[in-house]
């Protein structure tokens, strides 16, 4: 294969600040450009999507592109409905065709399809915040734990963890939010919630989790609706706090490297 044509098939074009780039190509069928991360999201959800939420575009300091997965309801996704796989793969392939350099998602339970979607497309896939667990674990002492806040503990299955590359959950402690009064508004698509009460609920849940497990050394927020409260949680428990936005920022910067300028 001609190496020049091989590299041109990859969507990593860049116009320099000097404006000297002359050979610019773009694959046929792709009209959208200037973004790196495509994000899959659910169908039919009804609740406020706040700044900080994965599906709120004001969350990012860079452009992203969203793609709805048809018939992917909250209930089906949280319970790992295997019949969703074809639709998830199709949406991922559409994002790839539209120029995405990597794919993420707007719910941690897309992690049930992580491995199969990654094998179905030719760009990196990170569908769940759960994929960060091995990175977090490697930085902790062997006797320390990761505390996870999740929207639905019953859905945190062995299949989901393994699909996300997590084979050791012995040091993962899970706190369920599904029974919280305000947070349940999200799961039940009730269209509204009291933001300050919800904030209080998730902060109190994190606080109780750490108090009950003093060996927790880091927090992971599984749910894509939790990043708006990440800073509040961190100020309360005073621990590193990982979420979907730490993941998507990492993916974006890895796929959108820019040259450095400055003094030496």
Phi, psi and omega per residue, in radians:
X1 nan 2.410 3.055
X2 -1.167 2.140 -3.047
X3 -1.110 -0.570 -3.136
X4 -1.116 -0.826 -3.138
X5 -1.218 -0.562 3.106
X6 -1.039 -0.828 -3.116
X7 -1.251 -0.536 -3.130
X8 -1.139 -0.384 3.126
X9 -1.261 -0.253 -3.140
X10 -1.572 2.456 -3.052
X11 -1.553 1.214 -3.134
X12 -2.242 0.691 3.093
X13 -1.184 2.652 -3.136
X14 -2.655 2.274 3.048
X15 -1.739 2.082 -3.068
X16 -1.304 2.823 3.139
X17 -1.169 -0.397 3.092
X18 -1.382 -0.228 3.096
X19 1.236 0.459 -3.045
X20 -1.626 -0.048 -3.129
X21 -1.208 2.199 -3.114
X22 -1.984 -0.588 -3.080
X23 -1.661 1.638 -3.107
X24 -2.015 2.219 3.119
X25 -2.233 2.762 3.063
X26 -2.628 2.387 -3.021
X27 -1.182 2.592 3.133
X28 -1.079 2.390 3.135
X29 1.660 -0.219 3.096
X30 -1.801 2.008 3.081
X31 -1.853 -0.492 -3.133
X32 -1.424 2.452 3.098
X33 -2.675 3.117 3.066
X34 1.533 0.228 3.078
X35 -2.358 2.831 -3.136
X36 -2.072 -0.629 -3.018
X37 -1.835 2.159 2.986
X38 -1.718 2.450 -3.023
X39 -2.190 2.140 3.069
X40 -1.429 2.455 3.102
X41 -2.415 2.935 -3.013
X42 -1.363 2.869 3.132
X43 -1.899 2.263 2.992
X44 1.523 0.166 3.103
X45 -1.233 2.611 -3.138
X46 -2.503 1.628 3.042
X47 -2.947 2.819 -3.107
X48 -1.125 2.290 3.108
X49 -1.809 1.739 -2.964
X50 -1.435 2.795 2.952
X51 -0.971 2.322 -3.020
X52 1.833 -0.485 3.053
X53 -1.178 2.543 -3.129
X54 -1.009 -0.597 -3.078
X55 -1.558 0.084 3.066
X56 -1.761 2.021 -3.006
X57 -1.203 -0.307 3.091
X58 -1.284 -0.139 3.113
X59 -1.117 -0.525 -2.916
X60 -1.800 2.606 3.030
X61 -1.679 0.272 3.126
X62 -2.621 2.763 -3.126
X63 -1.299 2.490 2.990
X64 -2.279 2.926 3.107
X65 -2.221 2.288 3.136
X66 -1.710 2.587 3.097
X67 -2.451 2.114 3.138
X68 -1.343 2.412 3.026
X69 -1.679 1.928 -3.056
X70 -0.994 2.411 3.078
X71 1.101 0.291 3.113
X72 -1.591 1.462 -3.104
X73 -1.450 2.886 -3.138
X74 -1.001 -0.843 -3.091
X75 -1.084 -0.776 -3.126
X76 -1.111 -0.741 -3.078
X77 -1.237 -0.795 -3.114
X78 -1.098 -0.473 -3.138
X79 -1.698 0.179 3.020
X80 1.128 0.690 -3.117
X81 -1.046 1.939 -3.080
X82 -1.112 -0.387 -3.131
X83 -1.204 -0.187 3.102
X84 -1.374 -0.281 -2.982
X85 -0.932 -0.830 -3.087
X86 -1.053 -0.744 3.135
X87 -1.163 -0.667 3.132
X88 -1.143 -0.773 3.114
X89 -1.103 -0.751 -3.136
X90 -1.071 -0.759 3.125
X91 -1.130 -0.674 3.103
X92 -1.113 -0.728 3.120
X93 -1.129 -0.608 3.097
X94 -1.159 -0.720 3.074
X95 -1.083 -0.719 3.108
X96 -1.076 -0.770 3.138
X97 -1.133 -0.498 -3.126
X98 -1.503 0.066 3.010
X99 1.852 0.087 3.093
X100 -1.092 2.486 3.080
X101 -1.704 -0.274 3.100
X102 -2.776 2.811 -3.076
X103 -2.260 2.354 2.998
X104 -2.228 -2.843 -3.078
X105 -2.702 2.992 -3.071
X106 -1.965 0.695 2.990
X107 -2.994 2.338 -3.127
X108 -1.095 -0.377 -3.085
X109 -1.409 -0.092 2.896
X110 -1.089 -0.263 3.105
X111 -1.029 -0.378 3.058
X112 -1.027 -0.423 -3.069
X113 -1.929 0.099 -3.056
X114 -0.893 -0.995 -3.041
X115 -1.100 -0.754 -3.075
X116 -1.256 -0.637 3.099
X117 -1.211 -0.706 3.114
X118 -1.044 -0.580 3.119
X119 -1.411 -0.195 -3.058
X120 -1.678 -0.283 -3.116
X121 -2.164 2.994 -3.067
X122 -1.896 0.340 3.059
X123 -2.218 2.785 -3.108
X124 -1.100 2.555 -3.105
X125 -2.259 2.254 3.095
X126 -2.417 1.423 -2.935
X127 -1.416 -0.261 -3.047
X128 -2.390 2.518 3.035
X129 -1.071 -0.330 -3.133
X130 -1.096 -0.440 -3.129
X131 -1.088 -0.245 -3.137
X132 -1.383 -0.231 -3.059
X133 -0.971 -0.821 3.127
X134 -1.056 -0.617 3.113
X135 -1.148 -0.722 -3.129
X136 -1.158 -0.802 -3.082
X137 -1.023 -0.704 -3.048
X138 -1.160 -0.365 -3.140
X139 -1.597 -0.068 -3.090
X140 -1.776 2.827 2.998
X141 -1.151 2.729 -3.073
X142 -1.118 -0.367 -3.132
X143 -1.775 0.183 3.135
X144 -1.772 2.781 -3.041
X145 -2.168 2.830 3.022
X146 -1.812 2.198 3.071
X147 -1.665 2.171 -3.112
X148 -1.972 2.268 2.932
X149 -1.696 2.189 -3.107
X150 -2.237 2.652 3.101
X151 -1.228 -0.426 -2.992
X152 -2.767 1.618 -3.047
X153 -1.071 -0.596 -3.118
X154 -1.098 -0.395 -3.132
X155 -1.554 -0.082 -3.141
X156 -1.416 1.310 -3.012
X157 -1.499 2.880 3.059
X158 -1.051 -0.643 3.124
X159 -1.081 -0.760 3.141
X160 -1.084 -0.840 -3.134
X161 -1.047 -0.829 -3.094
X162 -1.146 -0.674 3.100
X163 -1.064 -0.538 3.140
X164 -1.581 0.151 3.091
X165 1.396 0.353 -3.139
X166 -1.845 1.904 -3.086
X167 -1.906 -0.129 3.101
X168 -2.202 1.868 3.123
X169 -1.930 0.205 -3.120
X170 -1.097 -0.490 -3.140
X171 -1.868 0.428 3.067
X172 -1.941 2.136 3.133
X173 -1.938 2.171 -3.005
X174 -1.834 2.332 3.050
X175 -2.008 2.120 -3.098
X176 -1.478 2.407 3.103
X177 -1.930 -0.066 -2.966
X178 -1.117 -0.416 -3.123
X179 -1.637 -0.042 3.118
X180 -1.190 2.429 -3.007
X181 -1.001 -0.902 -3.098
X182 -1.378 -0.700 -3.119
X183 -1.090 -0.557 3.136
X184 -1.102 -0.362 3.067
X185 -1.024 -0.604 3.135
X186 -1.217 -0.832 -3.106
X187 -1.149 -0.529 -3.070
X188 -1.724 0.109 3.063
X189 0.913 0.896 -3.076
X190 -1.533 0.000 2.984
X191 1.495 -0.242 -3.110
X192 -2.753 2.779 2.978
X193 -2.749 2.812 3.062
X194 -1.509 1.915 -3.003
X195 -1.092 -0.699 -3.109
X196 -1.236 -0.614 3.068
X197 -1.186 -0.681 3.107
X198 -1.127 -0.764 3.095
X199 -0.991 -0.787 -3.139
X200 -1.090 -0.718 3.139
X201 -1.041 -0.852 -3.038
X202 -1.270 -0.586 3.082
X203 -1.161 -0.751 3.116
X204 -1.121 -0.649 3.126
X205 -1.121 -0.752 3.106
X206 -1.136 -0.728 -3.133
X207 -1.078 -0.789 -3.139
X208 -1.155 -0.675 3.126
X209 -1.038 -0.795 -3.113
X210 -1.248 -0.677 3.107
X211 -1.115 -0.646 3.128
X212 -1.328 -0.345 -3.098
X213 -2.373 1.350 -3.056
X214 -1.127 -0.178 3.087
X215 -1.501 0.029 3.032
X216 -1.206 2.269 -3.103
X217 -2.071 -0.068 3.117
X218 -2.759 2.672 3.136
X219 -2.004 2.387 2.999
X220 -2.099 2.233 3.083
X221 -1.712 1.856 -3.117
X222 -1.140 -0.708 -2.927
X223 -1.418 2.437 -3.139
X224 -1.284 -0.165 3.085
X225 -1.569 -0.067 -3.061
X226 -1.592 -0.406 -3.125
X227 -0.938 -0.525 3.077
X228 -1.017 -0.328 -3.095
X229 -1.952 0.139 -3.074
X230 -1.067 -0.741 -3.116
X231 -1.179 -0.624 3.097
X232 -1.144 -0.749 3.115
X233 -1.091 -0.790 -3.115
X234 -1.116 -0.697 3.120
X235 -1.139 -0.550 -3.138
X236 -1.307 -0.843 -3.017
X237 -1.682 -0.235 3.072
X238 0.987 0.852 3.111
X239 -2.352 2.716 3.007
X240 -0.952 2.372 -3.075
X241 -2.235 2.074 -3.100
X242 -1.878 2.577 3.136
X243 -2.706 -2.939 3.130
X244 -1.113 -0.557 -3.077
X245 -1.298 -0.633 3.022
X246 -1.071 -0.641 3.112
X247 -1.163 -0.881 -3.065
X248 -1.184 -0.640 3.051
X249 -1.048 -0.769 3.121
X250 -1.057 -0.806 -3.137
X251 -1.103 -0.772 -3.132
X252 -1.053 -0.861 -3.072
X253 -1.161 -0.547 3.099
X254 -1.218 -0.462 -3.085
X255 -1.860 0.067 -3.137
X256 -2.429 0.832 3.129
X257 -1.089 2.404 3.103
X258 -2.068 2.641 3.091
X259 -1.190 2.652 3.126
X260 -1.711 2.547 3.075
X261 -2.264 2.562 3.075
X262 2.675 -3.087 -3.115
X263 -1.408 2.643 3.058
X264 -2.081 nan nan
